[in-house]
Amino acid sequence: MSFHPAPNDPFLEFMRPPHDETPAQRTARIQREHEAQLISDEIDEDIRRQRVRLKKEKNVIKILLLGQAESGKSTTLKNFRMKWAPETWARERNGWRVIVQFNVVRALVAILRAFEADMNGNYATDDGDIMPELLDSPLPYTEAHQLLLIRLAPLRGLETDLKRRLGAGAPEQPPYVNSPMSPTPFETPVLIPYARRVVEFSVRTWEDIVAPNGHSHVPDGGVDYITETLVSCKDDMIALWTDPLAQQVVRRRRVSLPDSHQYFLDALDRIASLNYVVTDNDIVRARLRTTGVTSHSIVFRQSPDNPQKVWEWRIYDVGGCRTQRAAWMSFFENTHVILFLCPMNVFDERLHEDPRVNRLEDSLILWQSICSSKLLAKTQLIMFLNKTDLLKRKLKKGIRVSDYLPSYGTRPNEVNHVSKYFKEKCKEILHTYSPEPRTHYMYFTTVTDTTATSKTLESIRDGVLRENLTTSQLI
């Protein structure tokens, strides 16, 4: 049935061509109408595609992993993939071998540099500042230590070669910002001496290194050469790591090593062998700083309430250093869940990018900005109060939280009390700054503990699916 407008319809009168229209004007008008119709058709097609996409993505849940650098985001993504994408995880296993070896070499070279500087009486930091506490306490080095440094010299060349083989990354010097510290919702912590950190090599994403077919992008023969070098230096590497003087040098020169260095260096006998096979724990602890966005899709073949329904999770791990945070907002649209990682062990550490800022302060400022964002008002929030194991280890060494956070007061300097205190502070920020009440969960985690993390992820999966089913009015 066609529509016939009334003769006196004003819209019809408006659309009539002028009575005195010339042939040239008519041609131009028809051309404009044709172009307008093409634009209209394109808009209609775009709307159709959007509807198809929304229909397809009705069961897609977008999850964003956020937190400062070294908070455990990439490790959390690894846990997701290890648990729910086992086939891909298995194919990539061999590709992680060279990354594990890079972790070993990087840590040992950092120790070698500190060891050599201390033996030579160089008590200056990388910035040229003298460390007066070292001047009057030389350590009893022997000729055996000098020989050890000589025999381990190949590791320095190996580190350079590994960086070249791993890809186009560049060491980043921390930018020293002249602006004052940002206000914190927590408190202004006591400033601490800046520890000399290992300058980190970075790549765009570790997926550039670990290929889907399970082979690294390292050129043929690269891994064999690396392995052979490590095997030839194994005894000397173990001797350096287990030497009490080397351990003392690391402490007194405040050499800050990656969290996983002890795990890898304690396993030198296994890793520095010709038949070394990468384990799940090795992959979870392997550290390779990334500057790009890593995403992964996980498909759940059933949900708690409807076994026939298929759900897809798209998990995004974005960079956490200050220079990368400006890109976070572009991922906020249509985000269903934010999983925020707050490392609890950093209360006495400074931010790598700005050594005048306490890392815990920086993490809480990030948490406040997420809680207060109107773009995320409907987004489900999950917080991992992470690195419980490292917090416990630090407290056992006698490092007191109240020395850095005066508001902690006289509470017991024990992991349970400290963890509870941090959790209450994060809850207070959430309730104070959220635009409206929202669903949230908080967990104490050690994401390198794959067994415990697996149970936490199961709880999160069921909670997230149930929340999104409710939101979609499916239950």
RAHU-V717798 format. One record per helix or strand of 2 or more residues. SS is the DSSP state (2 for helix, 1 for strand). FROM is the first residue (numbers start at 1). LEN is the number of residues. If there is no record, write none. Layout:
<<SS;FROM;LEN> <SS;FROM;LEN>>
//
This chain:
<<2;10;6> <2;23;37> <1;60;7> <2;73;12> <2;86;34> <2;132;3> <2;143;9> <2;154;13> <1;196;2> <1;202;2> <2;206;3> <2;222;11> <2;234;9> <2;244;9> <1;255;2> <2;261;6> <2;268;4> <2;280;6> <1;289;2> <1;294;7> <1;311;7> <2;322;10> <1;337;7> <2;344;3> <2;359;14> <2;374;3> <1;380;7> <2;388;9> <2;401;3> <2;406;3> <2;415;19> <1;440;5> <2;450;22>>
//
